[in-house]
Amino acid sequence: MSLLSPLYLLGLAAIGLPILLHLVRQKSQQRIPFSAVQFLPAAPARLDRRRHLEHWLLLAMRAAVLALLAIAFARPVLRTVSAVPGGETRPELVCVLLDTSASMHREDFWQQTLTAVESVVKSAKPRDVVSVATFDSAVRLVLPLSEADGLTSSQRWDRVQARLGESVPGWNATHLAEALLSVADRLTTFRPREGDASEYVRKVIVISDLQSGSRLTELAQQAWPDDVLVELQPVQTSHPTNASVQIVESSGWSAGSAEPIRVRVTNSSDAQRTRFQLWWADIAPTDAAAEAVTIVVPPGEVRMASLPSLPESVVSAQLVLEGDDREFDNHAYLTAFVPEAVTVGIFGSDLPDDPNGLLYFLQRAFPPSYRRNVTVSSNALELHSETIPANRSGGVLGPNGLVILGSDAWNFADRMTVQSWLQAGGTVLLPLSSEVKLADVMALVGKSASSEMVHPEEVIEVDQPVIFSEIDFSHRLLSAFTEARFADFTRIQVWRHRRVSPEMFPGARVLASFDDGDAALVEIPVGQGRLHLWTTTWSRDDSQLALSSKFVPILDRLLDSARQNTDSARSFAVGERIPLPRGWGSLDHAVVAGPSGEEVDVDAGDSGGSASFVADRPGVYTLASRGGSTAGPRTRYWAVNLAAEEGRTGPLDRSVLQTAGVSLAGGQETVAADKAAGRQRHLAELEQEQKLWRWCLLSALLLIIFETAYARMAGRRRNHAVAQQISIESPVALQDATR
């Protein structure tokens, strides 16, 4: 038997109270007046102090009541050693997580990791099941639980050692929360071959540098299993100083710009160095940008610095941070913003200075920026010859552009031109005015119309304007308005719109609707391209769309989706998928080269041509013609850097894990304490099932009833005996007095 609250056994000391009362109890002295006693001679009283117990059974019952009450409050529980968790006989289900993120490139961290995992695998008990996995931004199984079950410790280590082989840490970020949740789910659902799954202790052992930059946000979104323990085994560092450098994304460096380039330097909280230097690699020593800049960053703090802009001839550059103990995060890469020439072609005869036309507001919707130079053209012949080539996807990088169809009736050549653009992957915006023929719209999507002209009832004119009511914010065109402060479209009033049935167009998706139920914006796939139908126009006679704050952002997102070139100046993180320019050409004629010139595998994507690749290490990646020069208008560069949080190598605050509900085992020094805690939890569960305290209280109640009855009966017998003694002794005393 075990007791959950053994301190209540101190109540057993109360048993001494009835014993003490029985010992000091004096025999009652009753005075009975008797007339003849006055004739008796006086004699000294004989002291007869009684030191023996008189009612043993009564004393035993009273002591037993107090003992049962003390035991009930101590919460007794019956158990066996084999049934208690944490005992030596209970096997374990273990998953060892090995950190392979970029921060593990420091010192001999990886060798320490291999030594630690070998110790864990080889020290497992015969019934234990030990699996091994690596993690950075994703989890990769080295030895699954299903395979590890049934193997001996030496067999497990042979397989782990062979599969790890010459493995080294990668360059991805540390997503610790995702890794913990993934393996915890595997542990809770796994059923071992031997014994009941409930007999096993489930444990995750994390061997890592446990840096403060580890991503833990997912732990707050998902409940941690109560029966899974986490044991943290940090690798040891002898050089705690670590500073990292990042180029601020908003620095907006463009070739030839005189604007300084802003950088951010972060120093670890346990750093022993504070003075560092920043300089550009591969820059001519005579150039002003080649001069090193000194920056002082106290431990645990961040400092910003401005560096001189790079020469106009430089399209990509490497920034170096000097003075740090570890160099894995001391390099940052940058590519220049090369403004792209983008053409927006509009079919129609609108005049540029006519505020009631479409062209008037369209010319003002695309101001010049460092990202692109937009040209709005209303010349259909120019549009056909320069913007819409016969084979749009023939080159590595095709032209950019967006086609907008005006209100004029189209001729056959215009329609065929736009249809070819759509089939090749172009983007077309069609504001439906009252003059647009339904037959032309149906022909664009490859369907025939039953009537040549739109019926009058299909043009909806209302006295009270309609407003936007349902918006699909999940679509990329409208995702920028997801936040509540931007999501209000109700201020855009529409007086005239077209009633369009989306069911007429295969694969159509309604992106926005009016409050009268009619569709407002419909996306229709045509070949590899997209046709966007606006059932109203931005003419002042039809709506207030051009005057709203939503007009320019929507057109900007449309142009982004139409552009074939990706933002080459944007900095990507290692492990991020980088999209290639739409229409970039056949894989046989183009190649993506890594930082060292090696060819990178490209995922060709679906039939829509959304090719992309994944950068597996930091550096500058290049897209160019296969076997050709890497210079020229068809070349594109991407800067890939470490995730910013990977440079935060200070110690992880373990309280964050505990706050999220993670049960920390604490390491080898507290294994015994963890097992004792497990035993205590299991004993509490058994106590709730058995509830022996109820039987103790019931027994005490029965003893109290029996003791009360017995004490009353014993008192009656004693009183009767005293009365008899008095009746016998009184005549004898009278005879002695009369003699």
N, C-alpha and C positions, 0 to 999 in steps of 0.2 A: 504494500500500500504506500502511496505517496500523498503528500499534502500540498495543496497549492498555496495556502497561507499559513505556514507553520508557526508564525509569531502568535497566532491566537491560542496556541497550546500553553502560553503563559497563564491562561485562565485556569489551568489545572491547579495552580497554587491556591485557588479558592477552596479546594477540597480540605485544606487544613482548618477552615473555619468551623465546620460541624464537629471535627475531631476536638478542637480546642473547647468548643462549647460543651461537649460531652465530658471532657476532663475536669473542667472547673465548675460544673453544675453541682450545687450543694443539695443535700437531702432537705426537703421542706420541714421546718420546725413548727409543728402545730401545737398551740396552747389550748388545752381543754380544762376549763374551770371545774374543780371538784372540791366539795366542802371539807372533806376529811383530810385534804393535803396539808391544811394549816397545822395539824397536830404532828406532822412528820418532821424529824430533825433535818436541818439544812445540810446539804452535802455538795462539794464542788462538782461541776459538770465535767463529764469525760469527753475530751476532744477526740472525735473519730473522723479525720479528714480522709475522704475516699479518693484514691488515685487510680482506681480501675474503671474500665468501661463497663457500662451496664447493658445497653441495648446495641449489640453488634449488628444485627440485621438492619435496624433503622439507620445506624450510621453508614453502613455500606450503601443503602439505597440513596441517601442524600448525597454521598460522595459520587456515586455513579451518575446522578442527574447532572451535577456540575461538570463531570468529565465528558458526558455526551454533548452538552452544550458547547464546551470548548472545542471538541472534535468537529462538531457541525460547522462552527465558524471557520475552522481551519480548512474546510472543503476537501475531504478525503476523496481519493480516486484509486481504484484497483488497476494495476497495469502489469505488463511483462516487459522485460528489457528489449526483446525482439520487436515489440510493437511500437517502440518510442522512436520518433525521428531523431536524427543526430547521433544515434548510437553507432558503434563501430560496425554493426552488422548490416546497416542500411546502405545499399548501393547508390551510385550517383549517375545522373545523365549530365554530361558536361559538353559544352561547346566552347572551344578556344578561339577567340577572335584576334587575329594578327593585323595590326595597323600597317598598311602599305601606302599611306598618304605621303604627300611631298615633304612634310616636316620630318619624316623618318629618315631622310637623307643625311641628317646631322650625325656627326661622330660615328660611333660603332653601334648605333641603335638597332640596326637590322641584325647584327650578330648577337646582340643581347636578346633580341626577340627569338631567334632560332634556339638559343640556349635555354630560354625559359619554356618554350613550347615542348622541347625535348624532355625537360624535367617533369612537366605536367603529364605528358603522355606516358612516360615510362613509370611514373609513380602511381599510376591508377591501380585500384584493387581489381581482383579477378572479375567481379560482377559489374564493375563500372563500364559505362559506354562513353567513350571520349571521341568527339568529332572536332574537326579543325576547319576554319574558314578565314579568309582574308577580307579586308574591307578598306575602302577609301570613300569614294562617292557611291559605290555599289558593293554588294556582298558577293563573294565568289567562294563556293564550297571546294575545299581541298579534300576532305574526307567526310562524307555525309554520315549521319547517324545510322541510317539503314545499312551502310557498308561497314561501319565501325562495330556494330553489334555482332558479337560472337568472335571477334578477333582478340588475340592476346595483346598485351602492351607492346611487345617487341614487333609484332606484325603491324600494328597500327603505326608505329614510328617509322618502320621501313617504307610504308606507303606514303606517309606524309613527307618524309625526307626525299623520296624519289620525285614526288609531284612538285614540291617546292623547288627542287633542283637549284638552278642558278638564279632564282627569282630575286628581284630587288624591288624596293619601293618605287611606285610610280610618281606622277605629278598631280594627282587629283586632290580635291579637298577632303576633309575628314567629316563624313556624315555619320557620327557616332550613334545618334538616336535611331536612324533608320536601320543600322546594323544590329543594335540591341533588340529592337522590336522584331526584326526579321528572325533572328535566331531564337528569341523567346517564344515566338509562335511555333517554330519547329520543335522546340523542347516540350511544349505543352501538348502538342498533338501526336508526338511520337509514342509508339507502343513497343516496348522491348520484347524480345523473344522469351526471356525468362522472367517469371514473377509478374506480380501486379504492378502496373505503372504507378500506382499510388505509393508504393514502397520506396520509390526512387526520389532522391534529392536532386532537383533541377538547378543547374548552376551555369552561369556564363562567366568565363574568365577572359578579361580584356588585357592584352599585352600591347601597350602603346606608350607614347610619350605624354599622353593625356594633356594636350595643350588646351589653353583657354579658347582657342579659335574653333574647337570642335562644334559641329552643328547639333543642337539639342532641342530645337523647336518642336519636333514631332512628338516628343515625350509628353508635352502639355496637351496634345490633341488626342492621345490614345491611352487608355488605362493600362498600367503595368500589371502583369500577373502576380498575384500574391505569393505563389509557390515557386517563383524563380528568383534565385539569389544572383547577385553580380559581384564578382571579385575583381578588383582592379590591381594589376601588377605593372606599375610604371617602370620604364627603362630609366637608367640613371645618366645624368649629364655632368660633365666636368667643366663645361664652358657655357654658363647660362645665358650670356649676352647673345641676343639675336635682334637685329634690326631689319625691317623690310621696307621696300620702296614700291610705290604705285604712282602711276601717272594719272592725274585727275581727268576723268572722262570729258568734263566740260571745258578742258583747255582749248579745244577747237583748233589744233594746229593745222594749217594748210600750207602747201608749198609756197615759199616766197613771203609768207606772212611775217611781220615784225613783232607780232604779239608774243610775249614770253610764254613758256610752257610751265604749267604748275604741276608740282609733284608733292606727294605726301610720304613722310618717313615716320614709321612707327617703331618704338623701342619697347622691348619686353620689360615686364614689371620687375624681373630679377636680374636685369642687365648690370654689368660692371663697367661698360663703356658708354660714353655719351657723345663723343665727337666723331663725326663721319664726313666723308667727302663724296660728292656727286659729280660724275663726268660722263660725257657721251663717248661711246666707243666708235671706232672707224670714222672719226672725223679728223680732217687735216689739222695738224698742230697749229698751223697759222690762222685757222678760222677762230673767230671770237667765241663760238659755241664750244670749242674744245677746252676752254679753261675750266678747271675744277672749282666747285662751289662747296664751301665748308658749312656744315650745319650741326648744331648742338641739340640733342634730343635727350631730355632726362628720362630715367627709367619709368616705364609705364605710361609715357605720354606720346603725343603726336605733334609733329611740326610740319608746316607747309613751307615750300621753297619755290621760287620762280627762277627758271633757267632761261638763258637766251635762246631765241628761236633758231632753228637749224637752217642751213643754206637751202636755196631754192632747188638745187640739184638733188637733194636727199629726199627719197620717197619712203624710206623706212630707217629706223634707228634703234640702237640699244643703249639704255641708260644703266650705268653701273654705280652701285653703292659700295664704297670702300671703307674699311675700318671695322668690319663686323667679324665675329668669330666664325660664323657659318655663312656660306655663300649661296645656299639653295634658293633664297628669296631676295638676292641682292641684284637682280637684273629685271628690268622692265622694258617692254618693247612698244614701239610706236610706229604707226604708218600715217602718212599725210592724207589730209582731206583733199581729194581731187574732185572739184565740182563737176558734176555730170551735166551734159547737155541733154535736155529733155524737151520733147515737142508735144504740145497739146494741139491736136488738129480738130477743128470744128467744121462740119459740113453745114453750110447755110449761107444766107446773104445778109446776116445781121451787120449793122454798121457799128464801128467801134465806139462812136459817141452817142449811140442811141440807148438811153437808160431803160427803155422798155424791152430791149433785146437781150439775148443771152451773152453775147460777146462782151458787152460793156462791163458786167460784173466779173466775167471770167478772166479778163486781162488783169484785174485788180486782185484776184484771189491767189496769185503765185508771185509774191515778192522775191527778189533775188536773195540768195542765202549761200553760206559756204558749202552746203550740201549739193546744190544743183542750180543750174541756170535754165529756167523754163521759158520756152518760146511758144506763144499762142499763135497759131496760124489758121487762117480761114481759107487758104488757097488749096482747093481739092487736088489740083494737079501736082503742086509741091508736096502735098501730103502723100500722094500716091507714089511719087518717084523717090522721096527721101525717107519717109517715115514707115511706109509699108512695103518692104521688099517682096519680091516674088516668093522667095524662100526665107521666111523670117528666122528660122532656126538653123540656118546653114552654117553660120560662123560661131566662133567661140563666144563672142559677145555681140549679140544683135542690138539694134537701136532701141532706145526707150521711147515711150510715148503713151498717150491716152487719146482716144478718139471720142468726140462728143458730137452727137447728131442733132442738128438744129431742126427748126420747125418746117423748113421748106420740103416740098415733095422731092424725093430722090429720083435721079435717073438710074438707068440700069447699071451704068458703069460705076456710079457711087455705091450702089448696093453690093455689087460683086467685090469692090475693093474692101468695103467694111467686112463683108462675109469672109474674105480671105484672111483679113487681119484676125478675126475671131478664131477661125479654124487653126491658125498658126500659134495661138496662145495670147492674143492681144486682149486688151480691156476696152470696153465700149460703154459709154454712158448715154442713155437715151431718155431725155426729158420729154414726156408725152404731152404735147400740145394738142389742141383740137384739130390742127391741120394734118397730123401724121396719119398715114393710111395704115389700117390694120393689116392689109395684105403685105406691105413692106416689112412690118415687124415680124409677121409669121415667116416670111421668106428668110429673114436673117437667121432664124433658128432651124431652118430646114423644113418648115411645115407650110401647107397651103391653107389659105383662108377661104371661107365660104362667101364672103362679101368683099367688094373692092374698097368700100368706104366705111368709116365708122358710123354707126347709127347715132342719131342725135341724142338718144337717151343714154348713150355711153359717156357723154360729156356731162359731168355733174357740176351744176352751178347752184350755189346755195346762198340764201340771204344771210344766214348766220354761219360764220366761218367754222370749218372743222379743224381739229387739232390732232397732233400725234398722241396716240394712247398706248400702243404696245411696241416696245423696242427690243430687238434681239441683241443685247449687249455682249453675247458670247461670240458674235461674229467679229472678225478682225477689223472690219470697216467701222464698227461702232464701239469697239472695246475701250477706246480712249475715254468714253463717257460713262464708264461703270460707276465711278464715285458719285455719291449722292449730290454733291455740289455741282456736278456737270450733267446729271441725268435728266434734268427737267427740259422736255421738248414741248411743253404745253403752251409756251409763249409764241410758237410759230403758227400763225393763222393762215389757212388755205381757203381761198374763195372758189377755186375751180380746179377740179381734178378729173382724171379719167378712171372709169371703172374697169378694172382688169381682173380676169379670173386666172389665178396662178395655175389652175389645173390644165390650162391650155398648153402650158410649156413643160416639157419633160424635165424633171429634176429641179424645178424652180423652188426657191427658198424665199419666204417673205421675211424681210429684215425689219420692216416697220409698217404699222397700220394706223389708219385714222380712227377717231372715236365713233364714226358711223359704220365701222366694220370693213371698209374698203382697204385694199392694200395700198401702201404709200411707196414702198421701196422693195423691189423684187430682184433677186439675183438669179440669172438663168445661165447654166453652163452651155457653151456652144463650142464643140470641138475641144481644143485645149484652152480656150479663152473663157471670158465671163462677160455677159451682157447685163448691165444694171439698168433696170427700168425704174424711172421716177414717174409716178403717175400724175405729177404736176410739174411745173417749171419754176424757175426762180425769177421769171418776169414779174414786175410789180402788179400786173393785172391779174396774175394767178395766185401769188402767195407772197409771204414775207420771208421766204427762205434765204434770199440773198442778204437780207438785212440782219439775220440772226447770227449769234455767235457760233452756231454749229456748221455754217456753210463752208467756211475755209478749212476747218479740220477734216470734214468729210471728204472734200476734194483732195486734200493733202494725203489722206489715207488711201484714196482711190489711186492717186498717182504713185504712192509707194507700192501698192499691189501691182501696178502696171510696169514699174521699173524693172528692168532685167538685171541691173547691177546691184549687188548688195553693198551695204555701207562698209567700204573697205577700211575706213578710218576708225570704225568702232573696235574697241578692244574686247576680245572674247576671252573666256576663261577656259582653262584646260578641262577637257572632258565635254565641253559644250559642242553641240552639233552646229556646224557652220553651213548655211545654205549657199549653193553656187548660183551665179546669175542665171535667171531663166532664159532658156534658149542658148546656153553656153556651148552647145554643140555635142558631137559624138565623143564618147570616151576614147575612141581610137585616135582622135586628133588633138586632144588636150590632156594636160596632166597637172595634178596638184603636187607641188614639191614641198617637203618639210623644211625645218630650219637647217638641216645639214645637207639638203639637196636630194634626199631620198624621196621616192614616189610614195604618195599617200593613197590608201584605198578610198575609192569614192563610191558611195551608194547612189546608183542611178535613179532611185525613187520609182514612183509609179509612172503610168502612161502620160501624166501631166508634165513630166520632166522636172520634178522638184528634186534635183540631185543635191547631195550634201556630203560632208565628210566630218569626222570627229578628230579634233586635235588632241593628241595624247601627251604632249609636252610643250613647254613654253618656247616661244620663238616667233619668227616671221614666216608665214606660209605664202606660197606664190602659186598663182594659176597662170599658165602660159601654154602655147602650142607645143605639142610633143615634138621633140627634136629640134625646136626652133629657139630663137633667142628669148630671154626672159624680159627683154625691154620692148617697149612699144605700146600702142594704144590698147592692145588686147590683154595686156598683163594686169593682174590684180593682186594686191597684197592684203594679208590679214595679220594683225598683231594678236598673239595669243599669250596671255600672262597667267601666273598663278592666281588662284582665288585669294582675294585680299585677306580673308580671315585665316588663311593658312600661315601667314606670317606672325600671328599672335601665339607665340610659343610659351607664354607664361603658364604656370600650373593651373589646371582645371579646378574650379570651385566645386567640390563634391556635393555641397549642399544643394546645388541645382538638381542633381540626380535624386537626392533624397526628397526634395520638395515635389518632384514629379512622381513620387511613390515607389521609386526603385529601391529594393532591399539590398543594401551593400553588405557583402561578406567581410570586407575590410582587410583581406590578406591573411597570410599564414599566422600572424601574431594573434589574431582573434578567432581562429577557427574553433577553438574550444568554447569560447563564449557564444559563437553562432550556433554550435550544436546544442549548448545548454538552452539557448533561446528557442531552438526548434523543439526540444523536449518539452519545454514549458508550454509552448503553444499546443502541442499535441495532448499534453495532460489536461489542458483547459477544455479541449474538445471532448476528451473522454469523460471529464467531470460533468460537462453539460449533458452527456448521454446517460451517465449512471445516476447522478443526483443522489449520492449516498447521504448527503446532509439531511435530506427529508426523512430518511429512516432513523438517523440519529435524533432528530427532533421528536419524531413519533415515539421512539423508545423512551426519551426523557419524559415526555408527557405521561406515558403509561406508568413509569416509575413514580412520578409525582402523585398520581392517583392512588397507586398501591401504597405508597409511603404515608399518605394522608390517612387512608383507612387503617393501616397497621398502627400508626401512632395513636389514633383515637381508641382503637381496641386495646393497645398496651396501657394507655392512661386509665381506662375503665378498670382493667385488672389490678393496676397498682392502687387505685382508690379503694377498691373492694378489699384488698389485702390489708391496707392501713386500718380500715374500719373494723375488720375482724381482730386485728391485733389490739386495738383499743378496748374492744369488748372483753377480750381475754385478760388483759393486764389490769384492768380497773378493779375487779373483785379481789385480786391478789393483793393489790396495794391497800385496799380497805381492811383486809384481814390483818395485815402487818401493822396497820395504824391502831387497831383496837386491842392489841395484845399488850 
